[in-house]
Amino acid sequence: MGRQQKKTVTGRVLHDPVKDKLRPIFPLDLSRCRTIDDLVRAMGNTAFTGRQIGDAADVLEAMARDKDCFVVMTLSGALTVGKMGLIFCDLIESGVVNAIVSTGALMAHGLVEATGRSHFRYDARMNDKMLFEAGYNRVYDSLEPEVNLDHVEEVMQRLLNEWDANDVVCSWKIHRRIGEFLQKHAPGRGILKSAFQHDVPVFVPAFSDSELGIDFALHKIARQKENRPVLRFDPFEDFEKFANTMLATKRMGIFTVGGGVPRNWSQQFGVYAELLARRGYKKLPLKRYNYGLRICPEPVSWGGLSGSTYTEAVSWGKFVPPEEGGRFAEVFDDATVALPLIVGAVLERLGHFKHDK
């Protein structure tokens, strides 16, 4: 720091913030914002959650521009019912995201979208008992008609009926098959279709906790009744595919929306790699995430993984500490607000939307 004044009578030394090279913040001038990126950059020069969004866009841009960085996106919550699905397609199609780890429900509801079905606004004139009787499943302020999920089951049964019983099933294989099906039969966009087209694996570590998992269980019963060989699902096929993919990377980034199993399953790779070396299975350097960006409003004080900070994860060997070059951003906000702003700004910076002009 620069040369400062002497102590005042109260013992304080009043510094000059310019000499201390502190970064000023500025009023948000909407009259100067013409694009999403303009707005997000301006928000980054404000305070509170606005600044978090601006900083998050800078970290995501750094991940995207780092050609040696493999970016994993983890997703939880009802984000496809919340109509965020095309944003995930943009992230895949732009090459920003290289793998996805998700809840099963998010993929099931995304499959509904991709096959041309719709979700609907909740009508408060119907209580939840009435909704059940009418076949409307409520997700906060939106509805997933049961007929949509019946349609998803038809797609799943079609794919599983064609599955070779000698081929072990796991989530990334199922989602790849669904993406291939959508490529052939669905004209619209969808997460799994984009993932198939761009060779982005989609993992669902808690696969049985989902509509697609229920469909797999029903298919097993159908095969048993027909005296057909039962398909074997092995979640460690997912684990090994993910681990081998990440071991081959130079640098790693993680973009988390929400938390839960997808976040923890992805982050524990660093622990797994360290144990491979420490217990003598392989000679490996530490494999830790170099970048991290998360959007989640859960407070850290509850002690859950969803709210835990990246600095906490440094203590587990999951992330490179900031002192060694790790770069992280955390946004405590609703993803349906923060996600479009952050991703929209970064995709503008990368020129992803130029083909639309």
N, C-alpha and C positions, 0 to 999 in steps of 0.2 A: 504494500500500500504506500501511497505517496506521503510526503511530509505533512504532519498534522499540527493543529494548533495545540497550545498548552492546555492543561486541565482547567476547567472552570471551577468556581468556588464550590460547586457541588461534587466535584471529582470527575465529571464527565469530560471526555475529549470529543468535541463535535467534528466529525469527519465531513469531508466534501465527497458526496456520492460519485461525482464525476471523476475525481482523482482516484477513488477506490474502484473505479471501473464497474460500477453497478449498472445493471441494464434498466433503463427507464420503461415505464408502461404508459399507454396512451388511451385516450377516449376512443370508443368504437364509433367510427364515422361511417354510417351506412351509405351515405351519398357517394362514397368512394369505392364501394364494393359492387363489382359487376359480375363476379363469378363466385362459385362455392369456394374456390381457393382464396380469392380476395377476402371473403368473410372469415374463413378459418385462420388465415395469416393474421388478420386484424384481431381476432379473438385471442390468438396466442400472445398478443401484446396487452391483454387486459389482466383479469385476475380470476380466482376461484375456478369453477368448472370450465369456464370459457378458455382460460389459459391451459388447462389440462388438455382440452381438445386440440388447441394449437400445437402444443408440445407433442401430443400423440401423433399428429399428422407428420411431424418432422421425423419421428422415430420410424413410422411405417415407411416413409419415403426412403430413409436410409437403408432399411431392410431390403426394400424393392430394388434399390440401385446397387446394392452389394451383390455382384455377380457370383460370388462364392458362397452366398448365404442361401440355405434351404429353409423355406418358411412353412411352418405348420400352423394351420388355423384350427382352433378348438371352439366348438359351438355347443351351447346348451340353452335351454329355454325354448319357448314356442316361437322361434324367430321366423319360421316359414308361415305359420298362421299369422304372424305379425307383419307379413309381406316384405320381409327383408331378403327373400330368396334370390332375386335378380342381382342384388349387390354381391352375393357370393359367386354368382356366375361371372360377374365382371372381374372379380378378384382372380378367379381361375383363368378366364380367357385372356386377361392382361399379363399373365405369368407371374403375378405377385405371390400367389399362394401355390405351393407345390404338393401339399398333402392336407387332408382334413381329418380331424378326429371329432366325432359328434355324438350327441344322444341319438337313439334310434327314432324317437318320436319326431325329431326335426327332419330326418330323412323321409319318414313316412308321410308327413304333411307336405313336404316338398314334392314327393312323388304325386300326391293329389294334384298339386299345381301343374306339374309338368305334363300330366295326362289330360289337361284341359278342364279339370274340375275347379270349383270355386269354394272359397270360404265366405262367410256372411257376417254382417253386423248382428250383435245380440240385440234382440228386441226385449226391453225390460218389462213389457206387458206379459211375457211368459216367464213363470217361475221355473226353478230347476226341475221340479217334478213334471211339469208340463213339457219341458224340453226333453226329458228322458223318454216320456211316452211318445213324443213326436219324432224321436230319433235324431235329436240335435245335441251334440256334445259341446259344452261351453268351455272356452278357454278365455277367461276373464271377460272381455267385451266382444268376443268373436265366437262364431259357431263353426264346428266341423260336422257336417251332416254324416250320419252313419252310413248312408249309401256311398259316400266317398271312400270310406274305409273298406266297404265290401268290394268296391272296384279295385282298390289296392290289393286285396287278397286275390282277386282273379289274376292280376298280373303276377303276383308271387307264385301262385299255384301253377301257372303256365310255365314259369321259369324253372321251378323246382321239379316239375314232372319231367322236364327234359334233362335234369341233372344226372350225370353218371354217378351211380352209387359208390364207385371206387374213388371218386374225387372228394377229398375231405372238404367240408364247407366251412367258411369263415366269413366275417362281415365284409372284408374288402373284396372278396370274390363275388359275393352276392351283389354288392353295390355296383361293381363293374358290369355284371350281367344285366342289371336293371338299366344302367346307362346305355349299354349296347341296344337293349330293347327300345329305349326312348329314341335313340338315334334312328332306328328303323321305322318306328310307328308314331312318334309324337312330333308334330311340326314346331311346337313352341320350345322355349328355353326352360332349363331346369338344372339344379345343382348336379345331379347325377349324370345328366346328359353332357353337361360341360366338362365334368370330371373325366368321363370316358373319352371325350374328344381330345382332351389335353393330357391324358395319361396321368391324372392326379388320383392317387389312391384315397379311398374314403373308409375310415375305420370307425366302428361303433363298438367300443369295448364292453359295454353293458347291453349287448344285443338282445338278450331275452327280455329286457325291460323296454319293450317297444311293440308297436303294432306289427311290424315285420317279424319280430320274434314270436309273437302269438301265431302269426300265419305259418311260421316254420313248425311250431308245435302241432298245429292242426294238420299240416301236411304229413308229419310223422305218423299221426293216428290214421290218416287216410291210407298211407303205404302199408301200415300194419294190417288194416282190414282187407287190403287187396293182396296180402301175402307178397308184397314187393320188398326188396332190400331197403332198409331204413338208412337215410342219410345221416352221416356223423358230422356234428359241428364241433370244431376244436378252436377255442378262442386263442390258444397259443400260436396258431398259424398267423393270426393278426399281430400278436406280440413280436414274433420273430421277423415278420415282414417289415414291421415298423422299425425294429431295432437294427436290422441289416441295412435298411435305407438310411437311417440316421448315422450309422457308423461310417458310411461311405461319404459323408459330407465334410466340407472344410470348415464351414461356419453354420450356425443354426439360429433361426429366429422363431419366435412363437407369438401368434396373434390370437388372443383369447377373448371371446365374447361370453360372458357368464363365468361359470366355473365348473364345479362338480367333477364327475368321473372323467370327462374328456380332458379337462385341464390336468388333473392329477396323473392320469395314464400317460399323457404326453410328457409331462415334466419328469416322471420317474425314470425316464430313459437315462438321464445323467447318473442317477444312483445305480442303475443296472450296469452301465458302462464302467463305473468306478469299481463295482464289486467284481466284474469280470477280471479286472486287472489285479485288485487287491487279494482276491482269492485264488489267483493263479491260473485262470482259464485262458486269458489272452494277455498279450503285452499291448497295452493301450495307453495313450495319453488321456488326460481328463477330457471328457466330452460334455461340455456344458453349453447352454444357450447363450449366445452373444448378444441377442436382442430380445426384448420382450415388450409387448403392448397388450394391455387388458382393459376391457370395458366391463365394469361390474359395480353395482351400487352397494354390494354387501360390505358391512363394516368389518374391519380386522378384529375388533374386540370380541366377536362371537367365537373366534377360534377355529372357524371352518376353513377348508381349503379355498373356497370361493372368494373369501375376503382377505386371504393372506397376501402379504406384499412380496415383491420380487426380492427385496433384501432378506426377508426371512428364508426364501428358497435358496439364497446364496449359502446359508449355513448347512443346507442339505447336499450341497455340491451339484445343484441343478442349474445354476446360472453363474456366468463370469461376473465377479464383483465389479462395480463401477470403477474402482481403483485400478483395475486391470483392463479396462476398456469396455466393459459391459454397458449397454445403453438401454434404458427402460422408460416406459411411460405408463401411467395408470389413470384411468378416467372413471370417476365415481358417478355414473349417470346411466339412465335408461338407454339401452342399446338402440332402440328405435329412434332416438334423438341423436345420439353421438355417432353411431355407425355411419349413417348417410353423409354426415358432414366430413368426418375424417377420411373415409374412403373416396368420397366425391372429390375432395381437395387433392388427394394424392394421385388419383387417376387423371385429373386435369394436368398436374405437374408432369406426369409421365407421357402425356399426349394420347392417352388411350381413346378418347372420344373424338379425335380428329377425323376419323373415318365417317363420322356422322355429319360433318359439315359440307 
